[in-house]
Structures are given as C-alpha cells and as structure tokens.
Amino acid sequence: MKHIKAIIAILLMLLAVVLIVENLAQLSQKLTLQVDLYFWEWKTEPMSFYFVIIIVFLLGILIASFYGIFERFKLKKEIKIISKEKREKDKELNSLRNLPIVESKIADMELSEKNQD
C-alpha cells in the first residue's frame, strides 16, 4: 500500500509540473484585484496569476488550520465533560456496590425462622 501511495503522489506531482509548464504563459499574466464598496475602494498592484493561486491556497490552509484548532478545543471540552460524568457514575456505582443486599438478608431471615420453627 505504501508503494501505491508513493506512485500516486509522484504521478500527481508530475501532473502538476506538466500543467504548470504548459500553462506558464497564462499563469504569468498580471492581475489586479479590486474591492469596490460604497464606502471603500481598494486595488492591488498588478501581480502574477500563479502568485494569486499560491496566496489563495495558503489562505485556505490557514482557515482550515484555525477550524481544526477550534474543533480540537471543542472536543477537549466535551472530553472533560464526559470524563467528569464517568467519574461521577463510577463513584455512584462503587457506592452501590458497597451497600448490603437487603433482599438476601430478608430471605435468609425467613429461612432461619422456618428452620427454628
């Protein structure tokens, strides 16, 4: 399985290199990004298209990382709550284990009374 994963990774990298080499002219074109709101207008300096792709990719990684961090904190909190509930239930179970069994004592007492009669 490791060999198959390595082969697939190499093929994907090769495909990426081929796509970049064949489309280098289009990727090198200059772009200007702009935001035009009612109260604010902003334009970037001309930059290459591949630079924009790299920025968007890194921005996606950053957003996914923050989402992962927040999800991790949420799950840690849930684990703490569940662990606390487990400790409470274990404590209750141990206290119930230590209680004497009342029904068996009553049955034993009835048997002993019948034997005495």
Secondary structure, DSSP 8 states (H G I E B T S, - for coil): -HHHHHHHHHHHHHHHHHHHHHTHHHHTSEE--EEE-SS-EEE---EEHHHHHHHHHHHHHHHHHHHHHHHHHHHHHHHHHHHHHHHHHHHHHHHHHTS--HHHHHHHHHHHHHHH-
